[in-house]
Amino acid sequence: MEKNEIYKYAQLVFGSILFALSVNMFVTPNSINTGGIVGIAQLFDYYIPHSASFDLTGIMNAILNIPLFILAVRTISKRFCIKTLISVMVQTLTLSLLPKVASPVMEDLLSNCLIGAIMGGIGIGFCLRSSGCAGGMDILGVYFSKTRPGFSVGKLSIMLNAVLFTFCAFEWSLESSLYSIIYVAVMYFVCDRIHYQNINIAATIFTKKEELKQEIMSRTGRGVTYWNGKGAYTDSDLFVLVTCLNKYEIRTLKKIIEEVDPDAFVILNEGSNISGGFEKRL
């Protein structure tokens, strides 16, 4: 196994443990709901009779992920599915084996909510950066990005969370529901800052090396559009290459350019809105 792949597995395990700790230490003791599949698992833990010292959330989360995993296994890459399975297993073990925290870590509810959301967002972000995911709605997100690019997983997630948080408002309190909304919003805001793959980059490269376009296509799997140009100052011929990738692939692109043409002039536009045949990757 390559060193980079070992590092990704380490990221996956670390992120899974961090997310589980955020739920165990800061979310559950404050009657905050994480939303999504884990949020549903929390409700099972709350209503199914069991020992007060044992947390059912991890086990129920694993059970609820089984049909999602079966749905995705034929469509998404084998490596992604293996990493997702490892993540769910690590979460299950962490939530089940750690003693259930009976009282909040801090007295202030907002502080618990924000710290838990930051930890959870970093954890999920690391899981996604490892080319896997933490399970639940993330599996559906990757699945529909492959099968139905126009399908809005965000809307599906909002509808599911709206039902969960409305239920929490009536069953527990409106305050608990509102803090749950804050938790989810902050968690995914932090996750987006950690997870590079969902940040699109448009790269424009000016080079005199014709072979550069072929190297980019073969080593990144991304398409390249090019045309012939001229430098206005020197009036010399050059090639103008345009390609689109995600932020995580920028390191590979820079390495290719450094090897083939260190003198190439490169313009990178971050956060580009890309449609058409652009493949979203994890």
HELIX and SHEET records of a PDB file:
HELIX    1   1 LYS A    3  SER A   22  1                                  20    
HELIX    2   2 VAL A   23  VAL A   27  3                                   5    
HELIX    3   3 THR A   28  ASN A   30  5                                   3    
HELIX    4   4 GLY A   36  TYR A   47  1                                  12    
HELIX    5   5 THR A   57  VAL A   73  1                                  17    
HELIX    6   6 LYS A   78  LEU A   97  1                                  20    
HELIX    7   7 LEU A  109  ARG A  129  1                                  21    
HELIX    8   8 MET A  137  THR A  147  1                                  11    
HELIX    9   9 VAL A  153  GLU A  171  1                                  19    
HELIX   10  10 LEU A  174  ILE A  194  1                                  21    
HELIX   11  11 TYR A  196  ASN A  198  5                                   3    
HELIX   12  12 LEU A  212  THR A  220  1                                   9    
HELIX   13  13 LYS A  247  GLU A  249  5                                   3    
HELIX   14  14 ILE A  250  VAL A  260  1                                  11    
SHEET    1   A 4 VAL A 224  LYS A 230  0                                        
SHEET    2   A 4 ASP A 237  ASN A 246 -1                                        
SHEET    3   A 4 ASN A 200  THR A 207 -1                                        
SHEET    4   A 4 PHE A 265  GLU A 270 -1                                        
END                                                                             
